[in-house]
């Protein structure tokens, strides 16, 4: 038995147009899953689909806004018509809005509540709650499913400047535990992958100078990371395939799989 064969799975990756979500989509397809890439950017979504198809995988893009329940419902129905019911859901939508980044020019006490709430809406509501509300009941009705939420090491050790993002990701991990307990008796497993620092579109300027050298912030992160480097997006794939496979992780729910190069293990 191949513990990591996903050939009978239909995997929905919300936020699959991003760097990390896209890599996870490609990895799940390489393991045999039919992959639905969901997101707002059609150009990036179609490019990711072509990349998967070029390697012999099966994938399609479906436009969706993670913080709009109606949009998610329409996407779910389209996925079911194309590939069949989803059996794996990867919640990879999220990010930090500069408007809630704490700086000398934007102190915490001056951050507008509506901007703070918008960050929570994206990372918690769009990042977990709404997709689970839309996809999990159908999984439970069939008695089979794996939901994989994307956390962050900042949920454990809040980063300077990104208070709203860190707090929202802490809530993501807490909600993961609630959902795991809620759906365990219905055959649906809910787990989280907690990445360390993986350069992407949003954080690249914070981590690297124009010449490719680490910024002061990037250097501080590398010093704190025992492996002494940033992660590569594909290094998250193994964790996702493991959690997606009921053969490999059938008794795993409510777990947090940390992929951070040892960041959370570092003390003094």
Secondary structure, DSSP 8 states (H G I E B T S, - for coil): --TT--TT-EEEEETTTSHHHHHHHHHHHHTT-EEEEEES-HHHHHHHHHHHHHTT-EEEEEE--TT-HHHHHHHHHHHHHHT-S-SEEEE------GGG---SSS-GGGS-HHHHHHHHIIIIIIIIIHHHHHHHHHHHHHT-EEEEEE--GGGTS--SS-HHHHHHHHHHHHHHHHHHHHHGGGTEEEEEEEE--B--TTTHHHHB-TTS-B-HHHHHHHHHSTT-S-B-GGGGHHHHHHHH-HHHHTT--S-EEEESTTGGG---
